[in-house]
Amino acid sequence: MLAEPETLGTGPTPGQPHMAEQAISQECNLVGARTTSEAYSRRRGAHLKADNAATEAFNPTPETEQPPRAATVTLETLPAELRLQILKLLPELTDLKAIVHASPVFHQQYLLDRRQLLGNSLQVNLGSVLVDAYALEQSLALPEARQLPLGATTRFVRLQLADYAELRASPHGVLEKCSSDALASMASFYLSVIKPLLAQLPPLFLQNLNGPPEADVEELSKVERTRLSRALYRVQLFYSLFRFDEECSPAGFQFSGADKIISFFGLFDPWENEAVYSIYHAMVEKYRRLFEETPWDLGKLHETMPCAEREPLALEKGTPPPNYPLFLGWPVLLCRCWKVDKLTPPPRYTDARQKLREGAIANGGLGLFRKALEAPGPEELARLMEDNLSWCTVQSIGLLMSLLVLDYARNIAPSERDEAEYRGDELLFDGDKEDGPPLGWVTLWRGVYGNEYGQMLPRPLQEFGYVFWDAERLVKSGGEARIRVHM
């Protein structure tokens, strides 16, 4: 019997797997083992992470070992040196005030460096006018004349004027003379009075040129702000220094009208004095109609008079009642004896309207003027003035800048400026500069030096403030053409 060829092979033994099946089974076993190992590793890693987290929770690492975090930086967290530099860079006093009131940290920084910060801000806001602001602050130290010995008031004022003249010649040391309280007072006056008036006065002046402006007045240039600020401070300074007069001061305040022209207005160029008079005239016009048209209580007016100028109010039969309109259709003239008689005015009298109007200017000053400009209507303005009625006892700027007083001062003590006018020196416009004549002044005087101002010059020009404006604004507004009409 022939055997089977070996190449065919033998079949599988019953009950045993085929070789291919064994290979597949072995591979599956390997994969399963690997899969089981990976799953175990994953589970093992998860348990380790959980253990580590629990361990860190009960045993935190030191802060130095923690990874750095991005810190939140604000202005208040900056070092003190940087906070001081930020406050120094604020150009406006209003900005400095805002941040100091908004942040307790910056407020504390401000208190530590108040003198330096206020001095820096005032220098930025006022520039060369800082000398005038300092002189005004110093003048407030003048005590009441009745508290001083004979002649002490006059000596005090002359010393103030001498110091003022010296500082104008060399203004670099002004801040060194100021204490922190003085700088704070100067900053307060600038923010509450001067800065608002710098916004209120340009429309008030320019409406007298072409009527009420259709749009807001363009922002003032630096030179225009200086001219206007300088005039405002000098109006206030004049009434602060000369708030006592010969007839009401028992301390012997010896300054005649000519003395005031020589010692005070003689310090300034004529166009600067013309700017002072323009401010004064704007105040006069604001109060003039009010005192002419508003009824006043005669009894209250009587209380405003100095004791030396009044006696008990006498209302005779046929005279107006106390609440009668004082200035409408009734020739009521107030005098030293305060007689009210429509038929026989006393021989010595003064016009009550003028005395009250000048009292508002001299005693109320620029602060009252600012409030009057902000009054929304005539009733509110009347109440404001009634609460601030005062009797004028000093010589007004308008009275001093009259032809009579100016000529008298010129005759007794002619100045270098008077000599320049006599010689007919040339005065040309050399661009808008703080210390140079404005185009309006040079145009009016036709390029020749003139030392006259106040009542001696055309009123319509003073009403639109022709000495305040830069050449560009003066030409565009038609102001130059208006000046040529009055040449």
C-alpha positions in Angstrom: 0.0 0.0 0.0 1.4 3.3 -1.1 1.9 6.1 1.5 0.4 9.7 1.1 2.7 12.3 -0.3 4.2 14.5 2.5 3.6 17.7 0.6 -0.1 17.4 1.3 0.6 17.3 5.0 -1.6 15.9 7.6 -4.8 17.4 8.9 -5.4 18.8 12.3 -5.8 16.4 15.2 -9.4 16.4 16.3 -9.8 18.8 19.2 -6.7 20.9 18.5 -6.8 24.4 16.7 -5.4 25.0 13.3 -2.0 26.7 13.2 -3.4 30.0 11.7 -5.9 30.1 14.5 -3.1 29.6 17.0 -1.1 32.6 15.5 -4.1 34.9 15.6 -4.8 33.8 19.2 -1.3 34.6 20.3 -1.4 38.1 18.6 -4.7 38.9 20.3 -3.2 37.8 23.6 -0.3 40.2 23.1 -2.6 43.1 22.2 -4.8 42.5 25.1 -1.9 42.4 27.5 -0.6 45.7 26.1 -4.0 47.3 26.3 -4.4 46.1 29.9 -0.9 47.5 30.8 -1.7 50.9 29.3 -5.0 51.1 31.1 -3.3 50.2 34.3 -0.7 52.9 33.7 -3.4 55.5 33.1 -5.2 54.5 36.3 -1.9 54.5 38.2 -1.1 58.0 36.9 -4.5 59.3 37.9 -4.1 58.0 41.4 -0.6 59.5 41.7 -1.9 63.0 40.6 -4.7 62.8 43.1 -2.3 61.9 45.8 0.1 64.7 44.9 -2.8 67.2 44.9 -3.9 66.1 48.3 -0.3 66.3 49.5 0.0 69.9 48.1 -3.2 70.9 49.7 -2.0 70.0 53.2 1.6 70.9 52.6 1.8 74.0 50.3 5.1 75.0 48.8 6.7 78.3 49.9 5.7 81.4 48.0 9.2 81.7 46.7 8.8 78.4 45.0 5.4 79.2 43.3 5.5 80.2 39.7 5.4 84.0 39.2 2.1 85.6 38.4 1.4 88.7 36.3 0.9 91.6 38.8 -2.0 94.1 38.2 -0.4 97.6 38.0 -2.4 100.8 38.5 -1.4 104.4 38.9 -2.0 104.2 42.7 0.5 101.2 43.0 3.3 103.1 41.4 6.2 104.2 43.5 6.0 107.6 45.2 8.6 109.1 42.9 6.6 108.2 39.8 3.3 109.5 41.3 5.0 112.8 42.0 6.2 113.0 38.4 2.7 112.3 37.1 1.3 115.1 39.3 4.0 117.5 38.0 3.1 116.7 34.4 -0.5 117.8 34.8 -0.6 121.2 33.0 -3.8 122.6 34.5 -4.8 123.3 38.0 -8.2 121.8 37.3 -6.5 118.5 36.3 -4.4 118.5 39.5 -7.5 119.2 41.6 -9.5 116.4 39.8 -7.0 113.7 40.5 -6.3 114.8 44.0 -10.0 114.7 44.8 -10.5 111.3 43.1 -7.7 109.3 44.6 -6.8 109.1 48.3 -3.3 107.9 47.3 -2.6 110.9 45.1 -4.2 113.2 47.7 -1.7 112.0 50.2 1.1 112.5 47.7 -0.2 116.0 47.0 -0.1 116.8 50.7 3.5 115.7 51.0 4.6 117.8 48.0 1.9 120.6 48.1 4.2 123.6 47.8 6.2 122.1 44.9 3.1 121.0 43.0 1.1 124.2 43.4 4.1 126.3 42.5 4.6 124.2 39.3 0.9 124.4 38.3 0.7 128.2 39.0 3.8 128.8 36.9 2.3 126.8 34.0 -1.1 128.5 34.2 -0.1 132.1 34.9 3.4 132.4 33.5 4.6 136.0 33.8 1.3 137.0 35.6 2.5 135.0 38.6 4.1 138.2 39.9 0.8 140.0 39.9 -0.9 137.1 41.6 1.8 137.1 44.3 1.4 140.9 44.8 -2.3 140.5 45.2 -1.8 137.7 47.8 0.6 139.9 49.7 -1.7 142.8 49.7 -4.3 140.8 51.6 -2.0 140.9 54.6 -2.8 144.6 55.1 -4.8 144.9 58.3 -7.6 147.3 58.9 -6.4 150.9 59.0 -8.1 151.5 62.3 -5.9 148.8 63.9 -2.6 150.5 62.9 -0.9 153.6 64.3 -0.9 156.8 62.4 0.8 156.5 59.0 1.4 152.8 59.2 -1.0 151.9 56.4 0.7 154.3 54.0 4.2 152.8 54.8 2.8 149.3 54.4 1.4 150.1 50.9 4.6 151.8 49.8 6.7 148.8 50.9 4.3 146.5 49.0 4.6 148.6 45.8 8.4 148.7 46.1 8.5 144.9 46.4 6.1 144.6 43.5 8.3 146.8 41.3 11.4 144.8 42.2 9.7 141.4 41.4 8.5 142.7 38.1 12.1 143.6 37.2 13.4 140.1 38.3 10.4 137.7 38.5 12.5 134.4 38.9 12.4 134.4 42.6 8.6 134.6 43.1 7.9 131.0 44.0 10.7 131.0 46.6 8.9 133.7 48.5 5.6 131.8 48.6 4.5 129.6 51.5 2.3 126.5 50.9 -0.7 128.4 52.3 -0.1 131.4 50.0 0.2 129.2 47.0 -3.0 127.4 47.9 -4.8 130.7 48.3 -3.5 131.9 44.9 -4.6 128.7 43.2 -8.0 129.0 44.8 -8.5 132.5 43.5 -7.3 131.6 40.0 -9.7 128.6 39.8 -12.7 130.3 41.3 -12.4 133.8 39.8 -9.8 134.3 37.1 -10.3 131.2 35.1 -14.2 131.6 34.8 -13.7 135.3 33.8 -11.3 134.2 31.1 -14.2 132.3 29.5 -16.9 134.9 30.2 -15.2 138.1 29.2 -14.2 137.5 25.5 -17.9 137.1 24.4 -18.9 140.1 26.5 -16.3 142.3 24.8 -16.7 141.0 21.3 -20.4 141.4 21.2 -19.9 145.1 21.4 -18.1 144.9 18.1 -20.5 142.9 15.9 -23.3 142.0 18.2 -23.7 138.7 20.0 -21.4 136.0 18.4 -23.3 133.3 16.5 -20.8 130.7 17.7 -18.5 130.2 20.6 -15.5 132.5 20.6 -12.3 130.8 19.5 -10.0 129.7 22.2 -7.7 132.5 23.4 -4.1 132.4 22.5 -1.4 132.3 25.2 -0.7 136.0 24.7 -4.4 136.9 24.8 -4.8 135.0 28.1 -1.8 136.8 29.5 -3.1 140.2 28.6 -6.5 139.5 30.0 -5.3 137.8 33.2 -2.8 140.5 33.9 -5.5 143.2 33.7 -7.8 141.3 35.9 -5.2 140.8 38.6 -4.2 144.5 38.5 -7.8 145.7 38.9 -8.1 143.5 42.0 -4.7 144.5 43.3 -5.5 148.2 43.0 -8.6 148.0 45.1 -6.9 145.7 47.6 -3.9 148.1 48.1 -6.0 151.4 48.1 -9.1 150.2 49.9 -8.6 153.0 52.5 -9.1 156.6 51.7 -8.2 159.8 53.4 -11.7 160.8 54.5 -12.5 157.4 56.1 -9.2 156.3 57.5 -8.2 157.7 60.9 -4.7 156.1 60.4 -3.7 158.9 58.0 -3.7 157.0 54.6 -1.9 159.6 52.5 -2.2 158.7 48.8 -3.6 161.3 46.6 -5.0 160.6 43.1 -1.7 161.7 41.5 0.2 159.5 44.0 -1.7 156.5 42.9 -1.1 157.2 39.2 2.6 157.7 39.8 3.2 154.8 42.3 0.9 152.2 40.9 -0.1 152.8 37.3 3.3 154.4 36.6 4.7 150.8 36.8 3.0 149.7 33.7 3.1 150.5 30.0 0.2 152.6 28.7 -1.5 149.8 26.8 -1.5 147.7 29.9 -3.2 150.5 31.8 -5.7 150.7 29.0 -6.4 147.0 29.5 -7.1 147.7 33.2 -9.5 150.5 32.3 -11.3 148.2 29.8 -12.0 145.7 32.6 -13.1 148.5 34.9 -15.5 149.8 32.3 -17.0 146.4 31.7 -17.8 146.2 35.4 -19.3 149.7 35.3 -21.6 148.8 32.4 -22.7 145.6 34.1 -23.8 147.4 37.2 -25.0 150.7 35.7 -28.4 149.7 34.4 -29.0 147.6 37.5 -28.6 150.5 39.9 -30.6 152.8 37.6 -33.6 150.5 37.1 -33.9 148.4 40.3 -35.9 149.6 43.3 -33.9 149.5 46.6 -34.9 149.7 50.2 -33.7 153.2 51.4 -33.3 151.9 54.9 -31.0 149.1 53.8 -29.0 151.6 51.6 -28.7 153.8 54.6 -27.0 151.0 56.5 -24.3 150.7 53.8 -23.0 154.2 54.3 -20.0 154.9 56.5 -20.9 156.3 59.9 -19.1 159.5 59.2 -21.4 160.1 56.2 -24.9 159.4 57.6 -27.4 160.4 60.2 -30.6 158.7 61.0 -32.7 158.4 57.9 -35.3 161.3 57.7 -38.4 160.6 55.6 -40.4 163.8 55.5 -44.0 164.1 54.4 -44.2 163.9 50.6 -41.0 161.8 50.2 -41.1 158.4 48.7 -41.6 155.3 51.0 -38.6 153.1 51.8 -39.3 150.7 49.0 -39.9 153.3 46.3 -37.7 153.0 43.2 -34.8 155.1 44.3 -33.5 156.0 40.8 -36.6 156.1 38.6 -38.2 159.6 38.1 -37.3 160.9 41.6 -34.3 163.2 42.0 -33.2 161.6 45.3 -29.7 162.6 46.1 -27.9 161.2 49.1 -25.6 163.3 51.1 -23.7 163.4 54.4 -26.9 164.2 56.3 -28.9 161.7 54.2 -31.9 164.1 53.7 -34.5 162.9 51.3 -36.2 165.9 49.8 -37.3 166.1 46.2 -37.6 169.9 46.2 -34.5 171.2 47.9 -31.4 168.9 47.4 -28.7 169.6 49.9 -25.7 171.7 48.8 -23.2 168.9 49.3 -24.4 165.6 47.7 -23.2 162.7 45.8 -25.1 160.5 43.4 -26.2 157.4 45.2 -26.1 155.3 42.0 -22.4 156.1 41.5 -21.5 155.4 45.1 -23.2 152.0 45.1 -22.0 151.0 41.7 -18.4 151.9 42.7 -18.9 150.1 46.0 -19.8 146.9 44.1 -16.6 147.2 42.1 -14.3 148.2 44.9 -15.7 146.0 47.7 -17.2 143.1 45.7 -14.2 142.9 43.4 -13.8 140.3 40.6 -15.6 137.7 42.7 -18.9 139.6 42.7 -18.4 140.5 39.0 -18.1 136.8 38.1 -21.3 136.0 40.0 -23.1 138.9 38.3 -22.1 137.6 34.9 -23.4 134.1 35.8 -26.7 135.4 37.1 -29.4 133.8 34.9 -31.8 136.7 34.9 -32.4 140.3 36.2 -34.2 139.1 39.3 -31.4 136.9 40.4 -28.9 139.6 39.6 -30.9 142.1 41.7 -31.0 139.7 44.7 -27.3 139.2 44.4 -26.5 142.9 44.4 -29.0 143.5 47.2 -27.1 141.0 49.3 -23.8 142.8 48.5 -24.7 146.5 48.7 -21.8 148.6 49.9 -20.9 152.2 49.9 -17.7 153.2 48.0 -15.2 155.2 50.1 -12.2 155.0 47.7 -11.2 156.8 44.5 -12.2 154.6 41.6 -10.1 153.7 38.6 -12.4 155.7 36.4 -11.8 158.8 38.5 -8.1 158.4 38.5 -7.8 157.8 34.8 -9.4 161.1 33.9 -7.8 163.9 32.0 -7.5 166.1 35.1 -5.7 163.6 37.3 -3.4 162.2 34.6 -2.3 165.7 33.5 -1.7 166.7 37.1 0.4 163.6 37.8 2.3 164.2 34.5 3.1 167.8 35.5 4.4 167.1 39.0 6.4 164.0 38.1 6.9 163.4 34.4 8.0 159.8 33.6 10.2 158.3 30.9 7.0 157.3 29.1 5.8 160.9 29.1 9.1 162.0 27.7 8.8 159.3 24.9 5.4 160.8 24.0 6.8 164.3 24.0 9.6 163.3 21.6 7.2 161.4 19.4 9.2 158.1 19.6 8.3 155.4 17.1 6.3 152.5 18.4 5.8 149.7 15.8 4.0 146.4 16.0 6.5 143.6 16.2 4.1 140.6 16.5 2.0 139.5 19.4 4.2 139.3 22.5 3.4 139.4 26.1 5.6 142.4 26.8 4.9 144.3 23.5 2.2 146.6 22.3 -0.8 144.9 20.6 -1.8 145.7 17.1 -4.9 147.6 18.3 -2.8 150.0 20.3 -0.2 150.6 17.6 -3.0 151.2 15.0 -4.8 153.8 17.2 -1.5 155.7 17.8 -0.4 155.4 14.2 3.0 153.9 15.1 3.9 156.8 17.6 4.4 156.4 21.3 1.5 157.6 23.4 1.2 157.6 27.2 -2.6 158.4 27.5 -5.3 155.9 28.6 -8.6 155.7 30.4 -11.1 158.4 29.8 -8.8 160.2 27.4 -9.3 157.5 24.7 -12.4 156.5 22.7 -15.0 154.6 24.7 -16.3 152.4 21.9 -12.8 150.9 21.5 -12.5 150.1 25.2 -16.0 148.4 25.0 -14.7 145.7 22.7 -11.4 145.3 24.5 -9.2 146.3 21.6 -5.9 146.0 23.5 -6.5 142.3 24.4 -6.7 140.7 21.0 -4.0 139.2 18.8 -3.6 140.7 15.3 -5.4 137.8 13.6 -8.5 138.0 15.7 -8.5 141.8 15.5 -8.4 141.8 11.7 -11.0 139.0 11.2 -13.5 140.5 13.6 -13.3 143.9 12.0 -11.8 145.5 15.0 -8.9 147.0 13.1 -11.3 148.8 10.8 -13.3 150.1 13.7 -10.1 151.5 15.3 -9.2 153.3 12.1 -12.5 155.1 12.3 -11.5 156.7 15.6 -7.9 157.6 14.6 
